[in-house]
Amino acid sequence: MAKIHNLDRIDPELQRLEPGDYSRLTPEVYLARIPGQFYVVQEISPGHALVMLQELPTGVLSSWTFS
């Protein structure tokens, strides 16, 4: 079972991202056996953009951008 926890409010302590930070999609060890997935923050432009990259197990880069 995936132990995923959600919030029902905005937590100010979780609102501080810096380039190099991880944005985890799963726990560090997922389903008790495989490495967890995460994006690495590449760029932040407050009020304009958040750019994150993930290297997949195949070596391919995946990006996720909010603007």
PyMOL Python script that loads the backbone (N, CA, C, O; Angstrom):
from pymol import cmd

cmd.read_pdbstr("""\
ATOM      1  N   MET A   1       0.839  -1.179   0.000  1.00  0.00           N
ATOM      2  CA  MET A   1       0.000   0.000   0.000  1.00  0.00           C
ATOM      3  C   MET A   1       0.888   1.248   0.000  1.00  0.00           C
ATOM      4  O   MET A   1       1.852   1.337   0.760  1.00  0.00           O
ATOM      5  N   ALA A   2       0.555   2.186  -0.843  1.00  0.00           N
ATOM      6  CA  ALA A   2       1.277   3.456  -0.893  1.00  0.00           C
ATOM      7  C   ALA A   2       0.794   4.338   0.251  1.00  0.00           C
ATOM      8  O   ALA A   2      -0.400   4.611   0.373  1.00  0.00           O
ATOM      9  N   LYS A   3       1.715   4.774   1.076  1.00  0.00           N
ATOM     10  CA  LYS A   3       1.359   5.631   2.207  1.00  0.00           C
ATOM     11  C   LYS A   3       1.496   7.087   1.783  1.00  0.00           C
ATOM     12  O   LYS A   3       2.506   7.735   2.060  1.00  0.00           O
ATOM     13  N   ILE A   4       0.474   7.590   1.112  1.00  0.00           N
ATOM     14  CA  ILE A   4       0.460   8.960   0.609  1.00  0.00           C
ATOM     15  C   ILE A   4      -0.389   9.816   1.542  1.00  0.00           C
ATOM     16  O   ILE A   4      -1.506   9.443   1.900  1.00  0.00           O
ATOM     17  N   HIS A   5       0.150  10.960   1.928  1.00  0.00           N
ATOM     18  CA  HIS A   5      -0.547  11.858   2.850  1.00  0.00           C
ATOM     19  C   HIS A   5      -0.837  13.175   2.135  1.00  0.00           C
ATOM     20  O   HIS A   5       0.042  13.741   1.485  1.00  0.00           O
ATOM     21  N   ASN A   6      -2.038  13.648   2.252  1.00  0.00           N
ATOM     22  CA  ASN A   6      -2.452  14.915   1.656  1.00  0.00           C
ATOM     23  C   ASN A   6      -2.830  15.909   2.747  1.00  0.00           C
ATOM     24  O   ASN A   6      -3.167  15.531   3.869  1.00  0.00           O
ATOM     25  N   LEU A   7      -2.765  17.177   2.394  1.00  0.00           N
ATOM     26  CA  LEU A   7      -3.202  18.236   3.304  1.00  0.00           C
ATOM     27  C   LEU A   7      -4.532  18.798   2.827  1.00  0.00           C
ATOM     28  O   LEU A   7      -4.855  18.728   1.641  1.00  0.00           O
ATOM     29  N   ASP A   8      -5.291  19.348   3.746  1.00  0.00           N
ATOM     30  CA  ASP A   8      -6.544  19.998   3.392  1.00  0.00           C
ATOM     31  C   ASP A   8      -6.443  21.519   3.549  1.00  0.00           C
ATOM     32  O   ASP A   8      -7.450  22.225   3.607  1.00  0.00           O
ATOM     33  N   ARG A   9      -5.184  22.006   3.618  1.00  0.00           N
ATOM     34  CA  ARG A   9      -4.926  23.438   3.762  1.00  0.00           C
ATOM     35  C   ARG A   9      -3.545  23.739   3.193  1.00  0.00           C
ATOM     36  O   ARG A   9      -2.758  22.821   2.959  1.00  0.00           O
ATOM     37  N   ILE A  10      -3.246  25.002   2.972  1.00  0.00           N
ATOM     38  CA  ILE A  10      -1.909  25.403   2.524  1.00  0.00           C
ATOM     39  C   ILE A  10      -1.023  25.540   3.750  1.00  0.00           C
ATOM     40  O   ILE A  10      -1.350  26.281   4.677  1.00  0.00           O
ATOM     41  N   ASP A  11       0.087  24.834   3.760  1.00  0.00           N
ATOM     42  CA  ASP A  11       1.037  24.877   4.873  1.00  0.00           C
ATOM     43  C   ASP A  11       2.195  25.800   4.476  1.00  0.00           C
ATOM     44  O   ASP A  11       2.949  25.470   3.560  1.00  0.00           O
ATOM     45  N   PRO A  12       2.352  26.948   5.143  1.00  0.00           N
ATOM     46  CA  PRO A  12       3.421  27.881   4.795  1.00  0.00           C
ATOM     47  C   PRO A  12       4.811  27.242   4.799  1.00  0.00           C
ATOM     48  O   PRO A  12       5.679  27.657   4.030  1.00  0.00           O
ATOM     49  N   GLU A  13       5.031  26.259   5.636  1.00  0.00           N
ATOM     50  CA  GLU A  13       6.335  25.589   5.696  1.00  0.00           C
ATOM     51  C   GLU A  13       6.662  24.823   4.415  1.00  0.00           C
ATOM     52  O   GLU A  13       7.827  24.526   4.148  1.00  0.00           O
ATOM     53  N   LEU A  14       5.645  24.505   3.630  1.00  0.00           N
ATOM     54  CA  LEU A  14       5.849  23.748   2.393  1.00  0.00           C
ATOM     55  C   LEU A  14       5.855  24.643   1.160  1.00  0.00           C
ATOM     56  O   LEU A  14       5.814  24.149   0.033  1.00  0.00           O
ATOM     57  N   GLN A  15       5.905  25.952   1.367  1.00  0.00           N
ATOM     58  CA  GLN A  15       5.823  26.901   0.259  1.00  0.00           C
ATOM     59  C   GLN A  15       7.181  27.477  -0.132  1.00  0.00           C
ATOM     60  O   GLN A  15       7.242  28.462  -0.868  1.00  0.00           O
ATOM     61  N   ARG A  16       8.249  26.891   0.340  1.00  0.00           N
ATOM     62  CA  ARG A  16       9.589  27.419   0.065  1.00  0.00           C
ATOM     63  C   ARG A  16      10.350  26.457  -0.836  1.00  0.00           C
ATOM     64  O   ARG A  16      10.861  25.441  -0.364  1.00  0.00           O
ATOM     65  N   LEU A  17      10.431  26.761  -2.112  1.00  0.00           N
ATOM     66  CA  LEU A  17      11.199  25.951  -3.055  1.00  0.00           C
ATOM     67  C   LEU A  17      12.390  26.754  -3.539  1.00  0.00           C
ATOM     68  O   LEU A  17      12.312  27.969  -3.721  1.00  0.00           O
ATOM     69  N   GLU A  18      13.491  26.054  -3.742  1.00  0.00           N
ATOM     70  CA  GLU A  18      14.704  26.652  -4.278  1.00  0.00           C
ATOM     71  C   GLU A  18      15.222  25.744  -5.388  1.00  0.00           C
ATOM     72  O   GLU A  18      14.968  24.540  -5.362  1.00  0.00           O
ATOM     73  N   PRO A  19      15.946  26.299  -6.366  1.00  0.00           N
ATOM     74  CA  PRO A  19      16.563  25.432  -7.366  1.00  0.00           C
ATOM     75  C   PRO A  19      17.408  24.348  -6.675  1.00  0.00           C
ATOM     76  O   PRO A  19      18.161  24.622  -5.741  1.00  0.00           O
ATOM     77  N   GLY A  20      17.258  23.132  -7.158  1.00  0.00           N
ATOM     78  CA  GLY A  20      17.960  21.989  -6.565  1.00  0.00           C
ATOM     79  C   GLY A  20      17.091  21.185  -5.611  1.00  0.00           C
ATOM     80  O   GLY A  20      17.409  20.034  -5.309  1.00  0.00           O
ATOM     81  N   ASP A  21      15.980  21.779  -5.122  1.00  0.00           N
ATOM     82  CA  ASP A  21      15.072  21.051  -4.231  1.00  0.00           C
ATOM     83  C   ASP A  21      14.355  19.935  -4.986  1.00  0.00           C
ATOM     84  O   ASP A  21      14.154  20.011  -6.198  1.00  0.00           O
ATOM     85  N   TYR A  22      13.978  18.911  -4.250  1.00  0.00           N
ATOM     86  CA  TYR A  22      13.188  17.818  -4.812  1.00  0.00           C
ATOM     87  C   TYR A  22      11.707  18.090  -4.591  1.00  0.00           C
ATOM     88  O   TYR A  22      11.299  18.590  -3.542  1.00  0.00           O
ATOM     89  N   SER A  23      10.920  17.754  -5.590  1.00  0.00           N
ATOM     90  CA  SER A  23       9.471  17.722  -5.464  1.00  0.00           C
ATOM     91  C   SER A  23       9.095  16.258  -5.638  1.00  0.00           C
ATOM     92  O   SER A  23       9.017  15.755  -6.759  1.00  0.00           O
ATOM     93  N   ARG A  24       8.864  15.583  -4.525  1.00  0.00           N
ATOM     94  CA  ARG A  24       8.635  14.139  -4.546  1.00  0.00           C
ATOM     95  C   ARG A  24       7.250  13.780  -5.046  1.00  0.00           C
ATOM     96  O   ARG A  24       6.255  14.399  -4.668  1.00  0.00           O
ATOM     97  N   LEU A  25       7.201  12.772  -5.898  1.00  0.00           N
ATOM     98  CA  LEU A  25       5.938  12.204  -6.367  1.00  0.00           C
ATOM     99  C   LEU A  25       5.567  10.986  -5.539  1.00  0.00           C
ATOM    100  O   LEU A  25       4.390  10.650  -5.406  1.00  0.00           O
ATOM    101  N   THR A  26       6.569  10.331  -4.988  1.00  0.00           N
ATOM    102  CA  THR A  26       6.384   9.140  -4.160  1.00  0.00           C
ATOM    103  C   THR A  26       7.413   9.195  -3.030  1.00  0.00           C
ATOM    104  O   THR A  26       8.346   9.995  -3.096  1.00  0.00           O
ATOM    105  N   PRO A  27       7.263   8.362  -1.995  1.00  0.00           N
ATOM    106  CA  PRO A  27       8.282   8.312  -0.935  1.00  0.00           C
ATOM    107  C   PRO A  27       9.642   7.888  -1.509  1.00  0.00           C
ATOM    108  O   PRO A  27       9.722   7.374  -2.625  1.00  0.00           O
ATOM    109  N   GLU A  28      10.708   8.112  -0.729  1.00  0.00           N
ATOM    110  CA  GLU A  28      12.060   7.759  -1.193  1.00  0.00           C
ATOM    111  C   GLU A  28      12.158   6.301  -1.626  1.00  0.00           C
ATOM    112  O   GLU A  28      12.770   5.992  -2.648  1.00  0.00           O
ATOM    113  N   VAL A  29      11.563   5.419  -0.857  1.00  0.00           N
ATOM    114  CA  VAL A  29      11.458   4.009  -1.239  1.00  0.00           C
ATOM    115  C   VAL A  29       9.972   3.744  -1.418  1.00  0.00           C
ATOM    116  O   VAL A  29       9.184   3.884  -0.483  1.00  0.00           O
ATOM    117  N   TYR A  30       9.602   3.359  -2.634  1.00  0.00           N
ATOM    118  CA  TYR A  30       8.192   3.238  -2.982  1.00  0.00           C
ATOM    119  C   TYR A  30       7.769   1.774  -3.025  1.00  0.00           C
ATOM    120  O   TYR A  30       8.480   0.926  -3.564  1.00  0.00           O
ATOM    121  N   LEU A  31       6.621   1.495  -2.460  1.00  0.00           N
ATOM    122  CA  LEU A  31       6.082   0.129  -2.411  1.00  0.00           C
ATOM    123  C   LEU A  31       7.094  -0.841  -1.815  1.00  0.00           C
ATOM    124  O   LEU A  31       7.145  -2.011  -2.194  1.00  0.00           O
ATOM    125  N   ALA A  32       7.897  -0.342  -0.882  1.00  0.00           N
ATOM    126  CA  ALA A  32       8.863  -1.114  -0.095  1.00  0.00           C
ATOM    127  C   ALA A  32      10.005  -1.714  -0.904  1.00  0.00           C
ATOM    128  O   ALA A  32      10.777  -2.514  -0.375  1.00  0.00           O
ATOM    129  N   ARG A  33      10.127  -1.340  -2.188  1.00  0.00           N
ATOM    130  CA  ARG A  33      11.189  -1.995  -2.945  1.00  0.00           C
ATOM    131  C   ARG A  33      11.823  -1.188  -4.070  1.00  0.00           C
ATOM    132  O   ARG A  33      12.946  -1.494  -4.471  1.00  0.00           O
ATOM    133  N   ILE A  34      11.149  -0.171  -4.595  1.00  0.00           N
ATOM    134  CA  ILE A  34      11.722   0.536  -5.735  1.00  0.00           C
ATOM    135  C   ILE A  34      12.012   1.997  -5.358  1.00  0.00           C
ATOM    136  O   ILE A  34      11.346   2.563  -4.492  1.00  0.00           O
ATOM    137  N   PRO A  35      13.009   2.598  -6.013  1.00  0.00           N
ATOM    138  CA  PRO A  35      13.311   4.000  -5.705  1.00  0.00           C
ATOM    139  C   PRO A  35      12.122   4.894  -6.021  1.00  0.00           C
ATOM    140  O   PRO A  35      11.421   4.685  -7.012  1.00  0.00           O
ATOM    141  N   GLY A  36      11.903   5.877  -5.184  1.00  0.00           N
ATOM    142  CA  GLY A  36      10.816   6.820  -5.398  1.00  0.00           C
ATOM    143  C   GLY A  36      11.105   7.771  -6.542  1.00  0.00           C
ATOM    144  O   GLY A  36      12.258   7.950  -6.936  1.00  0.00           O
ATOM    145  N   GLN A  37      10.069   8.372  -7.068  1.00  0.00           N
ATOM    146  CA  GLN A  37      10.215   9.320  -8.163  1.00  0.00           C
ATOM    147  C   GLN A  37      10.132  10.747  -7.635  1.00  0.00           C
ATOM    148  O   GLN A  37       9.422  11.032  -6.671  1.00  0.00           O
ATOM    149  N   PHE A  38      10.871  11.631  -8.286  1.00  0.00           N
ATOM    150  CA  PHE A  38      10.869  13.034  -7.889  1.00  0.00           C
ATOM    151  C   PHE A  38      11.309  13.898  -9.057  1.00  0.00           C
ATOM    152  O   PHE A  38      11.997  13.433  -9.966  1.00  0.00           O
ATOM    153  N   TYR A  39      10.910  15.145  -9.023  1.00  0.00           N
ATOM    154  CA  TYR A  39      11.411  16.159  -9.944  1.00  0.00           C
ATOM    155  C   TYR A  39      12.399  17.025  -9.177  1.00  0.00           C
ATOM    156  O   TYR A  39      12.298  17.170  -7.959  1.00  0.00           O
ATOM    157  N   VAL A  40      13.358  17.602  -9.904  1.00  0.00           N
ATOM    158  CA  VAL A  40      14.313  18.532  -9.305  1.00  0.00           C
ATOM    159  C   VAL A  40      13.971  19.926  -9.825  1.00  0.00           C
ATOM    160  O   VAL A  40      13.876  20.138 -11.034  1.00  0.00           O
ATOM    161  N   VAL A  41      13.787  20.870  -8.907  1.00  0.00           N
ATOM    162  CA  VAL A  41      13.472  22.248  -9.289  1.00  0.00           C
ATOM    163  C   VAL A  41      14.675  22.833 -10.025  1.00  0.00           C
ATOM    164  O   VAL A  41      15.796  22.826  -9.517  1.00  0.00           O
ATOM    165  N   GLN A  42      14.419  23.338 -11.234  1.00  0.00           N
ATOM    166  CA  GLN A  42      15.479  23.928 -12.047  1.00  0.00           C
ATOM    167  C   GLN A  42      15.462  25.454 -11.995  1.00  0.00           C
ATOM    168  O   GLN A  42      16.503  26.105 -11.904  1.00  0.00           O
ATOM    169  N   GLU A  43      14.252  26.003 -12.055  1.00  0.00           N
ATOM    170  CA  GLU A  43      14.124  27.464 -12.104  1.00  0.00           C
ATOM    171  C   GLU A  43      12.810  27.887 -11.458  1.00  0.00           C
ATOM    172  O   GLU A  43      11.780  27.228 -11.605  1.00  0.00           O
ATOM    173  N   ILE A  44      12.876  28.996 -10.745  1.00  0.00           N
ATOM    174  CA  ILE A  44      11.673  29.579 -10.145  1.00  0.00           C
ATOM    175  C   ILE A  44      11.667  31.069 -10.467  1.00  0.00           C
ATOM    176  O   ILE A  44      12.640  31.783 -10.220  1.00  0.00           O
ATOM    177  N   SER A  45      10.558  31.513 -11.017  1.00  0.00           N
ATOM    178  CA  SER A  45      10.332  32.930 -11.247  1.00  0.00           C
ATOM    179  C   SER A  45       8.982  33.232 -10.591  1.00  0.00           C
ATOM    180  O   SER A  45       7.939  33.060 -11.222  1.00  0.00           O
ATOM    181  N   PRO A  46       8.990  33.684  -9.320  1.00  0.00           N
ATOM    182  CA  PRO A  46       7.736  33.874  -8.579  1.00  0.00           C
ATOM    183  C   PRO A  46       6.676  34.640  -9.370  1.00  0.00           C
ATOM    184  O   PRO A  46       6.930  35.712  -9.918  1.00  0.00           O
ATOM    185  N   GLY A  47       5.493  34.057  -9.408  1.00  0.00           N
ATOM    186  CA  GLY A  47       4.390  34.666 -10.130  1.00  0.00           C
ATOM    187  C   GLY A  47       4.438  34.437 -11.632  1.00  0.00           C
ATOM    188  O   GLY A  47       3.537  34.868 -12.352  1.00  0.00           O
ATOM    189  N   HIS A  48       5.498  33.750 -12.126  1.00  0.00           N
ATOM    190  CA  HIS A  48       5.642  33.563 -13.570  1.00  0.00           C
ATOM    191  C   HIS A  48       5.868  32.108 -13.972  1.00  0.00           C
ATOM    192  O   HIS A  48       5.170  31.602 -14.850  1.00  0.00           O
ATOM    193  N   ALA A  49       6.830  31.427 -13.349  1.00  0.00           N
ATOM    194  CA  ALA A  49       7.139  30.072 -13.813  1.00  0.00           C
ATOM    195  C   ALA A  49       7.834  29.226 -12.739  1.00  0.00           C
ATOM    196  O   ALA A  49       8.571  29.725 -11.889  1.00  0.00           O
ATOM    197  N   LEU A  50       7.561  27.935 -12.824  1.00  0.00           N
ATOM    198  CA  LEU A  50       8.256  26.917 -12.034  1.00  0.00           C
ATOM    199  C   LEU A  50       8.641  25.826 -13.031  1.00  0.00           C
ATOM    200  O   LEU A  50       7.776  25.262 -13.702  1.00  0.00           O
ATOM    201  N   VAL A  51       9.930  25.531 -13.127  1.00  0.00           N
ATOM    202  CA  VAL A  51      10.432  24.533 -14.081  1.00  0.00           C
ATOM    203  C   VAL A  51      11.117  23.428 -13.295  1.00  0.00           C
ATOM    204  O   VAL A  51      11.993  23.690 -12.470  1.00  0.00           O
ATOM    205  N   MET A  52      10.705  22.173 -13.560  1.00  0.00           N
ATOM    206  CA  MET A  52      11.283  21.020 -12.873  1.00  0.00           C
ATOM    207  C   MET A  52      11.660  19.945 -13.897  1.00  0.00           C
ATOM    208  O   MET A  52      11.003  19.804 -14.928  1.00  0.00           O
ATOM    209  N   LEU A  53      12.725  19.188 -13.602  1.00  0.00           N
ATOM    210  CA  LEU A  53      13.175  18.096 -14.455  1.00  0.00           C
ATOM    211  C   LEU A  53      13.264  16.805 -13.660  1.00  0.00           C
ATOM    212  O   LEU A  53      13.523  16.812 -12.457  1.00  0.00           O
ATOM    213  N   GLN A  54      13.044  15.700 -14.356  1.00  0.00           N
ATOM    214  CA  GLN A  54      13.175  14.370 -13.754  1.00  0.00           C
ATOM    215  C   GLN A  54      13.944  13.504 -14.737  1.00  0.00           C
ATOM    216  O   GLN A  54      13.621  13.474 -15.925  1.00  0.00           O
ATOM    217  N   GLU A  55      14.964  12.796 -14.249  1.00  0.00           N
ATOM    218  CA  GLU A  55      15.642  11.813 -15.093  1.00  0.00           C
ATOM    219  C   GLU A  55      15.000  10.457 -14.851  1.00  0.00           C
ATOM    220  O   GLU A  55      15.037   9.930 -13.739  1.00  0.00           O
ATOM    221  N   LEU A  56      14.414   9.899 -15.895  1.00  0.00           N
ATOM    222  CA  LEU A  56      13.752   8.602 -15.796  1.00  0.00           C
ATOM    223  C   LEU A  56      14.786   7.482 -15.742  1.00  0.00           C
ATOM    224  O   LEU A  56      15.936   7.701 -16.122  1.00  0.00           O
ATOM    225  N   PRO A  57      14.411   6.296 -15.283  1.00  0.00           N
ATOM    226  CA  PRO A  57      15.364   5.174 -15.219  1.00  0.00           C
ATOM    227  C   PRO A  57      16.012   4.860 -16.567  1.00  0.00           C
ATOM    228  O   PRO A  57      17.102   4.290 -16.604  1.00  0.00           O
ATOM    229  N   THR A  58      15.370   5.217 -17.656  1.00  0.00           N
ATOM    230  CA  THR A  58      15.923   4.987 -18.999  1.00  0.00           C
ATOM    231  C   THR A  58      16.956   6.035 -19.381  1.00  0.00           C
ATOM    232  O   THR A  58      17.615   5.901 -20.412  1.00  0.00           O
ATOM    233  N   GLY A  59      17.111   7.092 -18.556  1.00  0.00           N
ATOM    234  CA  GLY A  59      18.043   8.170 -18.858  1.00  0.00           C
ATOM    235  C   GLY A  59      17.383   9.339 -19.576  1.00  0.00           C
ATOM    236  O   GLY A  59      18.011  10.381 -19.765  1.00  0.00           O
ATOM    237  N   VAL A  60      16.135   9.183 -19.975  1.00  0.00           N
ATOM    238  CA  VAL A  60      15.395  10.246 -20.646  1.00  0.00           C
ATOM    239  C   VAL A  60      15.001  11.307 -19.624  1.00  0.00           C
ATOM    240  O   VAL A  60      14.641  10.982 -18.493  1.00  0.00           O
ATOM    241  N   LEU A  61      15.070  12.581 -20.025  1.00  0.00           N
ATOM    242  CA  LEU A  61      14.651  13.670 -19.153  1.00  0.00           C
ATOM    243  C   LEU A  61      13.187  13.995 -19.386  1.00  0.00           C
ATOM    244  O   LEU A  61      12.727  14.060 -20.526  1.00  0.00           O
ATOM    245  N   SER A  62      12.467  14.197 -18.310  1.00  0.00           N
ATOM    246  CA  SER A  62      11.066  14.609 -18.341  1.00  0.00           C
ATOM    247  C   SER A  62      10.989  15.968 -17.673  1.00  0.00           C
ATOM    248  O   SER A  62      11.638  16.192 -16.651  1.00  0.00           O
ATOM    249  N   SER A  63      10.205  16.878 -18.232  1.00  0.00           N
ATOM    250  CA  SER A  63      10.072  18.196 -17.616  1.00  0.00           C
ATOM    251  C   SER A  63       8.628  18.462 -17.236  1.00  0.00           C
ATOM    252  O   SER A  63       7.697  17.899 -17.812  1.00  0.00           O
ATOM    253  N   TRP A  64       8.466  19.329 -16.256  1.00  0.00           N
ATOM    254  CA  TRP A  64       7.150  19.745 -15.802  1.00  0.00           C
ATOM    255  C   TRP A  64       7.272  21.243 -15.535  1.00  0.00           C
ATOM    256  O   TRP A  64       8.055  21.667 -14.685  1.00  0.00           O
ATOM    257  N   THR A  65       6.503  22.029 -16.256  1.00  0.00           N
ATOM    258  CA  THR A  65       6.590  23.477 -16.136  1.00  0.00           C
ATOM    259  C   THR A  65       5.218  24.063 -15.846  1.00  0.00           C
ATOM    260  O   THR A  65       4.225  23.691 -16.471  1.00  0.00           O
ATOM    261  N   PHE A  66       5.173  24.978 -14.897  1.00  0.00           N
ATOM    262  CA  PHE A  66       3.965  25.724 -14.579  1.00  0.00           C
ATOM    263  C   PHE A  66       4.261  27.176 -14.873  1.00  0.00           C
ATOM    264  O   PHE A  66       5.287  27.702 -14.442  1.00  0.00           O
ATOM    265  N   SER A  67       3.386  27.820 -15.594  1.00  0.00           N
ATOM    266  CA  SER A  67       3.603  29.253 -15.886  1.00  0.00           C
ATOM    267  C   SER A  67       2.301  30.011 -15.815  1.00  0.00           C
ATOM    268  O   SER A  67       2.280  31.223 -16.030  1.00  0.00           O
TER     269      SER A  67
END
""", "prot")
cmd.dss("prot")
cmd.show_as("cartoon", "prot")
cmd.util.cbc("prot")
cmd.orient("prot")
